């Protein structure tokens, strides 16, 4: 087993209604883990957006034909 991840303690301010829902979903003892998982997903989403912006800047736009071909090859879930 590897070393435990280093952590930083942070303080955030969020609306009371959101905090109540967070506690209800995560449980008081698991709020940090819940928020960490949400931040990981958001950062992945942000990095994907950065990649898409870079691709759009450096390459021609995707054509409708290319989109149709990709959709045909990508099964719906």
Residue pairs with C-beta under 8 A, 6 or more apart in sequence:
14 22
22 31
22 34
22 35
23 31
25 34
26 33
26 34
26 35
